[in-house]
Amino acid sequence: MSGGNTCLNCGACCAFFRVSFYWGEVHSDFAVPEPLTEPVSFTRLAMRGTNQPSPRCVALEGEVGGCVSCSIYENRPGPCRDFEAYDAEGACNRARAAHGLPPLEDNPVAA
């Protein structure tokens, strides 16, 4: 994340969705830290805090809508790596709306 990336001052997705993934990601090249996870099923884990009625990932640092960061960014699980910010019709804006943040249009950092 760099420059004018809105994700650095949003964090809405990290406090809106359950982040569940295959348990093998704690032993992968990215090695999601196992103590920050909790079991969801026999083969799936979730980031702690995201499997709650009011989710908030344990790795999210800062205040949603303010300056935020991920404490395990280099080791984040697949769903976080695959998440598409700036998808004006998608999940990013649903999460932003749930936190009272204005919707994003197109990706302002894409060239």
C-alpha atoms as a printed R data frame, in Angstrom:
    type eleno elety resid chain resno       x       y       z
1   ATOM     1    CA   MET     A     1   0.000   0.000   0.000
2   ATOM     2    CA   SER     A     2   1.346   3.368  -0.868
3   ATOM     3    CA   GLY     A     3   0.737   6.947  -1.926
4   ATOM     4    CA   GLY     A     4  -2.903   7.910  -2.298
5   ATOM     5    CA   ASN     A     5  -4.260   4.486  -1.437
6   ATOM     6    CA   THR     A     6  -7.614   5.003   0.279
7   ATOM     7    CA   CYS     A     7  -7.151   1.684   2.115
8   ATOM     8    CA   LEU     A     8  -4.612   3.427   4.353
9   ATOM     9    CA   ASN     A     9  -7.356   5.571   5.853
10  ATOM    10    CA   CYS     A    10 -10.358   3.296   5.583
11  ATOM    11    CA   GLY     A    11 -10.159  -0.181   7.157
12  ATOM    12    CA   ALA     A    12 -13.902  -0.720   6.704
13  ATOM    13    CA   CYS     A    13 -13.485  -4.148   5.127
14  ATOM    14    CA   CYS     A    14 -11.386  -5.297   8.105
15  ATOM    15    CA   ALA     A    15 -14.244  -4.383  10.430
16  ATOM    16    CA   PHE     A    16 -17.131  -5.710   8.338
17  ATOM    17    CA   PHE     A    17 -16.395  -9.145   6.856
18  ATOM    18    CA   ARG     A    18 -15.524 -12.512   8.323
19  ATOM    19    CA   VAL     A    19 -12.090 -13.469   7.038
20  ATOM    20    CA   SER     A    20 -12.125 -17.249   6.762
21  ATOM    21    CA   PHE     A    21  -9.548 -19.329   4.938
22  ATOM    22    CA   TYR     A    22  -8.069 -22.800   4.598
23  ATOM    23    CA   TRP     A    23  -6.100 -23.809   7.699
24  ATOM    24    CA   GLY     A    24  -3.010 -24.556   5.592
25  ATOM    25    CA   GLU     A    25  -2.371 -20.822   5.214
26  ATOM    26    CA   VAL     A    26  -0.836 -20.796   8.694
27  ATOM    27    CA   HIS     A    27   1.848 -23.107   7.309
28  ATOM    28    CA   SER     A    28   2.206 -21.539   3.848
29  ATOM    29    CA   ASP     A    29   4.807 -19.230   2.347
30  ATOM    30    CA   PHE     A    30   2.882 -16.280   3.804
31  ATOM    31    CA   ALA     A    31   2.410 -18.004   7.189
32  ATOM    32    CA   VAL     A    32  -0.620 -16.310   8.714
33  ATOM    33    CA   PRO     A    33   0.183 -16.146  12.462
34  ATOM    34    CA   GLU     A    34  -1.819 -18.996  14.007
35  ATOM    35    CA   PRO     A    35  -2.383 -17.206  17.363
36  ATOM    36    CA   LEU     A    36  -4.389 -14.560  15.470
37  ATOM    37    CA   THR     A    37  -6.807 -17.151  14.124
38  ATOM    38    CA   GLU     A    38  -9.718 -19.173  15.447
39  ATOM    39    CA   PRO     A    39 -11.304 -22.366  14.096
40  ATOM    40    CA   VAL     A    40 -14.479 -22.084  12.026
41  ATOM    41    CA   SER     A    41 -14.692 -25.693  10.860
42  ATOM    42    CA   PHE     A    42 -12.476 -28.746  10.546
43  ATOM    43    CA   THR     A    43 -10.575 -27.247   7.589
44  ATOM    44    CA   ARG     A    44 -11.204 -23.510   7.936
45  ATOM    45    CA   LEU     A    45  -9.903 -20.775  10.213
46  ATOM    46    CA   ALA     A    46 -10.952 -17.151  10.616
47  ATOM    47    CA   MET     A    47  -8.969 -14.143  11.686
48  ATOM    48    CA   ARG     A    48  -9.799 -13.507  15.353
49  ATOM    49    CA   GLY     A    49 -12.464 -10.894  15.777
50  ATOM    50    CA   THR     A    50 -14.014 -11.350  12.334
51  ATOM    51    CA   ASN     A    51 -16.355 -14.195  13.299
52  ATOM    52    CA   GLN     A    52 -18.406 -11.928  15.575
53  ATOM    53    CA   PRO     A    53 -21.726 -10.079  15.160
54  ATOM    54    CA   SER     A    54 -19.721  -6.821  15.002
55  ATOM    55    CA   PRO     A    55 -16.535  -7.998  13.285
56  ATOM    56    CA   ARG     A    56 -13.150  -6.347  13.576
57  ATOM    57    CA   CYS     A    57  -9.967  -8.139  12.597
58  ATOM    58    CA   VAL     A    58  -7.431  -8.458  15.407
59  ATOM    59    CA   ALA     A    59  -4.706  -7.385  12.950
60  ATOM    60    CA   LEU     A    60  -6.380  -4.041  12.149
61  ATOM    61    CA   GLU     A    61  -4.548  -1.150  13.769
62  ATOM    62    CA   GLY     A    62  -6.091   2.295  13.979
63  ATOM    63    CA   GLU     A    63  -9.612   3.644  13.725
64  ATOM    64    CA   VAL     A    64 -11.902   2.807  10.808
65  ATOM    65    CA   GLY     A    65 -12.147   5.873   8.621
66  ATOM    66    CA   GLY     A    66  -8.882   7.240  10.056
67  ATOM    67    CA   CYS     A    67  -5.282   6.161   9.604
68  ATOM    68    CA   VAL     A    68  -5.247   2.335   9.608
69  ATOM    69    CA   SER     A    69  -2.846  -0.483   8.861
70  ATOM    70    CA   CYS     A    70  -2.634  -4.250   9.006
71  ATOM    71    CA   SER     A    71  -0.188  -5.556  11.590
72  ATOM    72    CA   ILE     A    72   0.378  -8.707   9.506
73  ATOM    73    CA   TYR     A    73   0.142  -7.189   6.015
74  ATOM    74    CA   GLU     A    74   2.955  -9.306   4.557
75  ATOM    75    CA   ASN     A    75   1.403 -12.420   6.154
76  ATOM    76    CA   ARG     A    76  -2.288 -11.659   5.595
77  ATOM    77    CA   PRO     A    77  -4.539 -14.539   4.475
78  ATOM    78    CA   GLY     A    78  -5.772 -15.178   0.949
79  ATOM    79    CA   PRO     A    79  -9.137 -13.404   1.264
80  ATOM    80    CA   CYS     A    80  -7.333 -10.204   2.251
81  ATOM    81    CA   ARG     A    81  -4.856 -10.585  -0.602
82  ATOM    82    CA   ASP     A    82  -7.692 -11.154  -3.069
83  ATOM    83    CA   PHE     A    83 -10.015  -8.411  -1.803
84  ATOM    84    CA   GLU     A    84 -10.761  -5.839  -4.492
85  ATOM    85    CA   ALA     A    85 -10.803  -2.342  -3.101
86  ATOM    86    CA   TYR     A    86 -12.245   0.358  -5.332
87  ATOM    87    CA   ASP     A    87 -14.825  -2.016  -6.768
88  ATOM    88    CA   ALA     A    88 -17.535   0.672  -6.859
89  ATOM    89    CA   GLU     A    89 -20.348  -1.886  -7.125
90  ATOM    90    CA   GLY     A    90 -18.897  -4.420  -4.733
91  ATOM    91    CA   ALA     A    91 -17.903  -5.376  -1.260
92  ATOM    92    CA   CYS     A    92 -15.611  -2.409  -0.599
93  ATOM    93    CA   ASN     A    93 -18.441   0.106  -0.843
94  ATOM    94    CA   ARG     A    94 -20.820  -2.114   1.182
95  ATOM    95    CA   ALA     A    95 -18.261  -2.146   4.006
96  ATOM    96    CA   ARG     A    96 -17.674   1.612   3.681
97  ATOM    97    CA   ALA     A    97 -21.433   2.308   3.821
98  ATOM    98    CA   ALA     A    98 -21.771   0.201   6.981
99  ATOM    99    CA   HIS     A    99 -19.245   2.522   8.644
100 ATOM   100    CA   GLY     A   100 -20.794   5.723   7.331
101 ATOM   101    CA   LEU     A   101 -17.980   6.343   4.841
102 ATOM   102    CA   PRO     A   102 -18.726   7.726   1.369
103 ATOM   103    CA   PRO     A   103 -18.554   5.328  -1.573
104 ATOM   104    CA   LEU     A   104 -15.474   5.167  -3.756
105 ATOM   105    CA   GLU     A   105 -15.711   5.731  -7.461
106 ATOM   106    CA   ASP     A   106 -12.883   4.305  -9.565
107 ATOM   107    CA   ASN     A   107  -9.421   3.436  -8.280
108 ATOM   108    CA   PRO     A   108  -7.675   6.804  -7.895
109 ATOM   109    CA   VAL     A   109  -4.202   5.224  -7.799
110 ATOM   110    CA   ALA     A   110  -4.544   3.087 -10.898
111 ATOM   111    CA   ALA     A   111  -2.710   4.472 -13.913
